[in-house]
Amino acid sequence: MIGMILCGHGNFASGMYSSLRLIAGEQEKIAVIDFTEGMSSERLGDLLAENVTSVDSGSGVIIFTDISGGTPFNQGAFISSKNESVKIIGGISLPLLLDSIFKRDLSLVELVNGALRAGKEGVKIFEEKVQQEVNKELGGI
């Protein structure tokens, strides 16, 4: 099972995990790290490194962060650059995370590629025309 770390500014990570847990239940081998005000980037890096060790069951670890290029992403990228079994994805969404949680038995590369697809496909726009067609199919609601 691929280990996962959720990390982001403020309470982003704990908020994402709260939503994930509500939808998918409690999960194993997931760490949540909030990069809160006053925390140094060095301390964040230390926490990420410690948690990579604790969630890794031998299949690798993905660090999910809120913003590509932000401090959590950069600290994760530093760890990833020294360990090929650690990947990092920035700019996550709940659809991306949910898709990933149910595919943790894939290879690390397959899971990363699937997560990126799920993230892209999870962004939608409501279009009135589509809604009118749905209503028509439902009998004119």
N, C-alpha and C positions, 0 to 999 in steps of 0.2 A: 504494500500500500504506500502510495506516494504521500509524504508528509507535506503539510501546508502551514505557511505563516501568513497571517494577515497583518499588515502594518500600514499606518497612515497618520496624517496630521490630526491633532486633536483626538476626538473619540471616534474617528472614522472606522478603525479596525474593529473596535468593540461593537459599534453600531451595525456593521456588516455582519459580524458573527451573530449578533442578536437576531437579525432578520433571517439569516441562514438557519439558525437553530429553530426558529419558529416554524419555518417551512419544512426543513429536512430532519429535524431532531438533533440531539447531541451528536457530536462527531469526535472520532478518535484521531490522534496524531495531528492536531491543529493547535497552533499557538497564536495568540492575539497580542499584538504589541501596539499600544497607542503612543505616538510621539507627541508628548504633551509639552506645554509651555515650561520652559526652564530646563528641559532635558537636553543634554549636550549631544551632538552628533556622535561623539566617541562612545557615550553610554548607550546610545541606540545601536551602534555597531556591535558593541559587546553583547547586548540583549539578543540581537539577531543571531550572532554566532552561537550563543548558548542554546537558543531555541532550535537552530538547525540541527544541532546534535540531539536534542531531546525528541524531535518529531521524526527523525530519519530512521526508518525501519529497514534500510538497505536498498530501497527502490528510488531514492532521490527525494528532493525537496523543492517545492516551488514557493517563492516569496511573492505574494501579491501585494502591490502597493497602490495608493490612491493616485499619485501623479508621477508620470515618467519624468525623470530629471530632478525630482524633489529629494530632500534629505533621506527619507526612508528608501527610496529607489536607489539612490547613490550608494548608501551604506550596503544595501543588498547586492548591488552590482559589484562592489569591492569583494564581498564574500564569494559571489558567483565566479568572479574572475580567477579565484584561487581554488575552486572546487567545481569540477565539471558535472557533478551530480546535483548541483544547486542551480536552478533557473529562476529568473525574476520576470514578472509581468507587471507593468505599470498601467494605470488608468483603468482599474477593474470596475466591473459593474456586478450587480446581483445576478443577472442572467449568466454571466461568464462564470461566476463563482459557483452557482448551482449546477451548471453543466459539469464543471470540474469535479465537484464533490462526488458525483455519481459515476465518475470514470477514473477513479484513483488506482485501478488495477491495470490500466494501460501502461505502456512505456512512458518514460518522462517526456520524450520528444512528441509522442502521439498526444499526450495530455496537453502539452503546451500548444500544439497546433490546433487541437480541438477547442481549447479555451479561447484562443484568438478568434476563431470562427464564431463561437457562441457569443463573444462580446460584440462582434460586428452585427450579427444577426439579431441580437437582442435589442438593438436600437431601432425603434419604429416611429412612424408619424401617423397620427390619426388623419384619415382622409374622408371627407364627407361622402364622396362618391362610393367608396368601399362600404361605408356604413349604410348607405341607401340600398345597395345591392344585398347586403346581409338582411336588412329589414324586409326587403321584397321576398327573399327566400323564406323568411319566417312567417309570411302571410300578411305583410303590410303593417307590421307593428310600428 
